[in-house]
Amino acid sequence: MNLTLAALLAAGLAASTLLPLQPATANREDPESSFARLDSDGDGYFNRIDLYHAAGLTEDGLLGEGLRSQAMGSITEAMAQFGPSVQEDMLDPEFVEGVMESAEAGARSGVDQAFTDLDTDQDDRVSLAEFLAANH
């Protein structure tokens, strides 16, 4: 399989996994509501795991069921764009799992970076004040 094709597909899947995170963090009209959705236990903070969940990832930073299903749909759509020999390569379970792992790594990296940017006091949790400062 062409490594460029595999890399492009994995990058596209990784980018698409971050789309669910945007609404949770980008509501500049009502950042308090956005924060409340992330603060799942209502303790006044959210942590990296809460952000993973908001992005559709598991606690381990893997694609959750919904995102895994979307990713498989993206692979199926991509297969339709290519000829039979490429489709055969893309059906290989090792290739599919490799694409999924790349997508998970990209999504995890993006969420980790967002969390690091928000957690300005580096205490492994984000307060409402930190969240509001980042959203102004």
C-alpha positions as CSV (number, residue, x, y, z in Angstrom):
1,M,0.0,0.0,0.0
2,N,1.2,3.5,-0.8
3,L,2.4,5.0,2.5
4,T,1.3,8.4,1.4
5,L,-2.3,7.2,0.9
6,A,-2.2,5.5,4.4
7,A,-0.8,8.7,6.0
8,L,-3.4,10.9,4.3
9,L,-6.2,8.6,5.4
10,A,-4.9,8.5,8.9
11,A,-4.5,12.3,9.1
12,G,-8.0,12.8,7.8
13,L,-9.4,10.4,10.4
14,A,-7.4,12.0,13.2
15,A,-8.7,15.5,12.2
16,S,-12.3,14.2,12.1
17,T,-12.1,12.8,15.6
18,L,-11.4,16.2,17.0
19,L,-14.6,17.8,15.6
20,P,-16.7,16.7,18.6
21,L,-14.4,18.6,20.9
22,Q,-14.8,22.0,19.1
23,P,-18.4,22.6,20.3
24,A,-17.6,21.7,23.8
25,T,-14.8,24.3,24.0
26,A,-15.6,26.9,21.4
27,N,-18.9,28.3,22.6
28,R,-17.8,31.9,23.2
29,E,-21.4,33.0,23.6
30,D,-21.8,30.9,26.8
31,P,-18.5,29.6,28.1
32,E,-20.0,28.8,31.5
33,S,-22.3,26.2,29.9
34,S,-19.5,24.8,27.9
35,F,-17.4,24.5,31.1
36,A,-20.4,22.8,32.9
37,R,-20.6,20.2,30.1
38,L,-16.9,19.4,30.6
39,D,-17.1,19.4,34.4
40,S,-19.0,16.1,34.5
41,D,-18.9,15.7,38.2
42,G,-19.7,19.3,39.0
43,D,-16.6,19.8,41.3
44,G,-15.6,23.1,39.6
45,Y,-12.9,21.5,37.4
46,F,-12.5,19.2,34.5
47,N,-9.5,16.9,33.8
48,R,-7.9,15.3,30.8
49,I,-10.3,12.3,31.0
50,D,-13.3,14.7,30.9
51,L,-11.8,16.3,27.8
52,Y,-11.2,12.9,26.2
53,H,-14.9,12.0,26.8
54,A,-16.0,15.3,25.3
55,A,-14.0,14.5,22.2
56,G,-15.5,11.0,22.0
57,L,-12.4,9.2,23.2
58,T,-12.2,6.6,26.0
59,E,-10.3,7.1,29.2
60,D,-7.3,5.5,27.5
61,G,-7.5,8.0,24.7
62,L,-8.8,5.5,22.2
63,L,-11.6,6.1,19.7
64,G,-15.0,5.6,21.4
65,E,-17.6,3.4,19.8
66,G,-19.2,6.4,17.9
67,L,-15.9,7.7,16.6
68,R,-14.7,4.2,15.7
69,S,-17.9,3.7,13.7
70,Q,-17.4,7.1,12.0
71,A,-13.8,6.2,11.2
72,M,-14.8,2.9,9.6
73,G,-17.4,4.8,7.6
74,S,-14.6,7.1,6.4
75,I,-12.4,4.2,5.4
76,T,-15.3,2.7,3.5
77,E,-15.9,6.1,1.7
78,A,-12.2,6.4,0.9
79,M,-12.2,2.9,-0.5
80,A,-14.9,3.9,-3.0
81,Q,-12.5,6.5,-4.4
82,F,-9.8,4.0,-5.3
83,G,-9.5,1.0,-7.7
84,P,-9.9,-2.6,-6.7
85,S,-6.2,-3.2,-5.9
86,V,-6.1,-0.3,-3.4
87,Q,-9.5,-1.4,-2.0
88,E,-8.1,-4.9,-1.4
89,D,-5.1,-3.4,0.6
90,M,-7.5,-1.2,2.6
91,L,-9.6,-4.2,3.6
92,D,-6.5,-5.8,5.2
93,P,-7.3,-5.9,9.0
94,E,-3.7,-4.8,9.8
95,F,-4.0,-1.8,7.5
96,V,-7.4,-0.8,9.0
97,E,-6.1,-1.2,12.6
98,G,-3.0,0.8,11.7
99,V,-5.2,3.6,10.3
100,M,-7.3,3.5,13.5
101,E,-4.2,3.6,15.7
102,S,-2.9,6.6,13.8
103,A,-6.2,8.4,14.1
104,E,-6.3,7.7,17.8
105,A,-2.8,9.0,18.3
106,G,-3.7,12.2,16.4
107,A,-6.9,12.7,18.3
108,R,-5.2,12.0,21.6
109,S,-2.4,14.4,20.8
110,G,-4.8,17.1,19.8
111,V,-6.8,16.7,23.0
112,D,-3.7,16.5,25.1
113,Q,-2.4,19.8,23.6
114,A,-5.7,21.5,24.2
115,F,-5.7,20.4,27.8
116,T,-2.1,21.5,28.3
117,D,-3.0,24.9,26.8
118,L,-6.0,25.3,29.1
119,D,-4.3,24.0,32.3
120,T,-2.2,27.1,32.8
121,D,-1.3,26.3,36.4
122,Q,-0.3,22.7,35.4
123,D,-2.2,21.1,38.3
124,D,-3.8,18.5,35.9
125,R,-7.2,20.0,36.1
126,V,-8.8,23.1,34.5
127,S,-10.8,25.6,36.6
128,L,-13.6,27.8,35.3
129,A,-11.1,30.8,35.6
130,E,-8.6,29.0,33.4
131,F,-11.3,28.1,30.9
132,L,-12.7,31.6,30.8
133,A,-9.2,33.1,30.3
134,A,-8.6,30.8,27.4
135,N,-11.9,31.6,25.8
136,H,-11.5,35.4,25.8
